[in-house]
Amino acid sequence: QEAWIEKSWLIPSYGPYGPRPPRMATDLLLSERQVSLLDELTSSVNSGLQEVADAEKGSFEAFHKHWQSVRHRHLQQEASKRRGRWQWICQVQEICNSACEELDTVLGQLKELDRQRCEVLRKTTALHKECEQMVQDQERLAAEAEALAERLDYFDRVADVACMLDHQSANGLLATGTSTTSTSSTSSSGSDLATVLDQIDGSLSFLELHPDFCQAQPYTHQFEHLRNRACLALRSTVQRSLEKSLAQVEQQLKDGGSVQTQVFCSQFKAAAASYRPLLSLLHQRLDIHETYAVTLEELEGFFVHLRLKLLTLPVSTHLQSIVHKDLEMNQLAPATREASAYILEVSQMEHQCFEAYFELRQPQEALRSLMETIADIFYQTMRPLVLACDSIDSLREIGDSLQTDVLEPQRRSKMDLVSFLGMVYRLHKDVQEKLIYRVEMYIRDSIKGYVPSNSDLDYPWVLYSAERQEDPLTESQTGWYPSLPRTLSILAKIYRALEMSTFQGIAQEAVDLCMHTLKEAAQILARKTLPSCSDRNMQAVLPLVQMMDSQLFLVKHLLLLREQVAAFECELVVSEKYFNFGNLWEALNLKLPDGILGILKPTMYHAEVDSKKDIESELKSACETLITNITAHITQPMAAMNVKIGNYLANPQVDRASLKEQSFMKEELHGVISTFLDNVKVKVPFATAHIRLYLSTPGGTDSSRSTSPILFKPVEMRLVDTWGRLEGLLEEQNFSAEELTEMGFIRPDALRELISSLFNSVMEAPWENVVQTVAQVPRNRSQVPKAMTEDGAPMDRQPSATPSTASVERNHSGALQDAGADTAPASVAPAAPVAPPPVAPAGIPAPAGVPAEPAMLVEGAAPALGTAPVTMPEASVESGTRL
């Protein structure tokens, strides 16, 4: 039966609109209502089936009938349910209709209530507006009443202010200013006056803003009158106080005679405390009205007038007592220092006294006038003395005292003394101008215009005949040409006294003139005639001696000048600009450049003069001349042989190999070699002695041993190179070793050792031997000087005197370098040769630095020799040293 029921689900059912589709498995997902209906149907089917089973078991027709009945009952049940629902809906609709009617009634009542509320609100708002308007009217009327009362107060103040001024005048607080000494009374008076001035200023400001008010103009005049009255009362009070203080100070001066400087200010400072508040009222109102500014300026001017009346005569008298007419020139600088200290103290005290009364402001004409007048007293007192002073030392000390004691300390001071310092600065500039003038006069007269005497140019006697000086500075300058110490002395004096730019210009001029005098002195020594000698050997070296005295003098002093000038940390460079109007001459010759207007357009040129470079250039030139001439004198025996060899090789028809067979080679070569070696043995020690004497001091030979080798090293190089060229020529002509030995020829290395040994022997010899060697040649002296000890003293005396040439040895690094150094400073590198180079034998290849003699450079000679003239380099590869 259950299986049949399950199958019956597949039988299509009939609905109101026809058979329903068979149920599928997806239809099992039914709603709750459908499930309940199916349950009822199932229960009905089950009951019907039970009945059918009992009545007609297995009959399909009975089942169909039963099904129809079940279905009919079901349809009736559904219809009854739908009718119940419609009945419920109708009831709900009736309820809603009644509710809507009630709502309409309520809304009508609400609208009436809202209308009544709006009416109440409108009436309340109107009432509030009326109240607010009444309150505003009340406030406006109160403000107008208050403003009217306030404006009327500005007019009513006239009587009150006049009463207050009358009351203060009656009590003497303003009229006398000194009727009460109580600080509280003074403060009360100042506060009352401040109140009065505030009321006056306020009323005038109001009336100026409302000139259209009734009676504004008359009240304005009344208030201005009251303000002028108050200012006049204040001014008269302060003036009386100042006059009273002045009378007290003058009485003290009469009673006590000479008094301290503090007395001039003590009475004024004591009274200033009482009147400073009153004057501060004027200072605070400077921007309000010009009356206050005028009153304050009048009081400041009156104060300055009284102070100058009190101070002018005593200060002038005191300054005159310091710098009186009988003052010596060397006392001028200390007097200036004392006077400047005194006037500075007076200025500071006056500034403090002025500040005790008045507040400082910018600008303040009265204070400036006070400071300038006090400084002008000092200036007018000191300026005539400065103009009359001709001492450079005094002028320098005066400038130093003004700079160090007044100007520099006050620059760091908090006190404003600009006006006073301006006058002191003006005096300082006058001192510097006078100093510059005297220095230029000294340079012109004592350096440029110096006329040397015979004793000034008595070289080398002045180097070893002077006695030891007590002054170390004078001793160090013994043997100096006078223009050199004068130049260095004047530069040392003005180095810190003048501005650097001014000092550079003066130093450059002084150094140039000093070099000019040294060159002139060297030329005089070069032209100085030496007395003839009976000894032919000494007579032969006279030109060499004359040249060495001249050039060594110049080298010595240029080294000293370079070393001393280097101590001044400045550049001795002067720039010059000048115009060239050469186009004017061309215009006169009808050559018009750039048209007619080209005449009016000159050419501007710019040039720089560097004195330090000029010193280096002159030093290089002097050293090169000395080296060249010494070498030429020693190699002089080879000159004749060189000419003959050159003339022979100049003939293109001769055979170079036959030079050995020529007669002059056989007859004269031996004599040339022996003479050259004799010159080396004689003239090398002689020249070395001169170099050591000039470039060292008797008591300081260590420096000469480091300076002299550098100066002599190029001479040795040239001699050895010339000798090497001769060796090359002899080897080219196939001279045997035996022939060279017979002629006395030595190798260049041996010659170098010989020259070095001769040079070192002189450098290590006692000082008296050096002096004797130099003194062998007479120099217009009747007697030969005595031999000198190592420290410069004569042999028969104690070592108490020394000739000193000083600074050549004092600075090794600034002068010539040691002979063992790899290179010398670039600053002392020689320039191009300025004298004839040493003569090299013809046919000998010229080494670097030894050019051939011009006389032997005939046509065809140079190609035959395979040589060419070469200028001397700055450094020698062989020696590794340059000058």
Buried (B, 14 or more C-beta within 10 A) or exposed (E): EEEEEEEEEEEEBEEEEEEEEEBEEEEEEEEEEEEEBEEBBEEBBEEBBEEBBEEEEEEEEBBEEBBEEBBEEBEEEEEEEEEEEEEEEEEEEEEEEEEEEEEEEEEEEEEEEEEEEEEEEEEEEEEEEEEEEEEEEEEEEEEEEEEEEEBEBBBEBBEEBBEBBEEBBEBBBBBBBBEBEEEEBBEEBBEBBBEBBEBBBBBBBBBEEEEEBEEBEEBBEBBBEBBEBBBEBBBBBBBBBBEBBBEBBEEBBEEEEEEEBEBBBBBBBEBBEBBBBBBBBBBEBBEBBEBBBEBBBBBBBBBBBBBBEBBEEBBBEBBEEBBEEEEEEEEBBBBBBBBBBBBBEBBBBBBEBBBBBBBEEEEBEBBBBBBBBBBBBBBEBBBEBBEEBEBBEBBBBBBBBBBEBBBEEBEEEEEBBEBBBEBBBBBBEBBBEBBBEBBBEBBEEBBBEBEBEEEBBBBBBBBBBBBBBEEEEEBBBBBBBBBBBBBBBBBEBBBEBBEBEBBBBBBBBBBBBBBEBBBEBBEBBBEBEBEEBEEEEBEBBBEBBBBBBBBBBBBBBBBBBBBBBEEBEBEBBBEEEEEEEEBEEBBEEEEEBEEEEBBEEBEEEEEEBBBBEBBBBBBBBBBBBBBBBBBBBBBBBBBBBBBBBBBBBBEEEEEEEEBBEBEBBEEBBBBBBBBBBEBBEBBBBBBBBBBBBBBBBBBBBEBBBBBBBBBBBBBBBBBBBBBBBBBBBBEBBEBEEEBBEEBEBBEBEEBBEBBBEBBEEBBEBEBBBBBBBBBBBBBEEEEEBBBBBBBBBBEEEEBEBBBBBBBBBBBBEBBBBEBEBEEBBEBBBBBEBEBEBBBBBBBBBBBBBBBBBEEBBBEEBBEBBEBEBBEBEBBBEBBBBBB
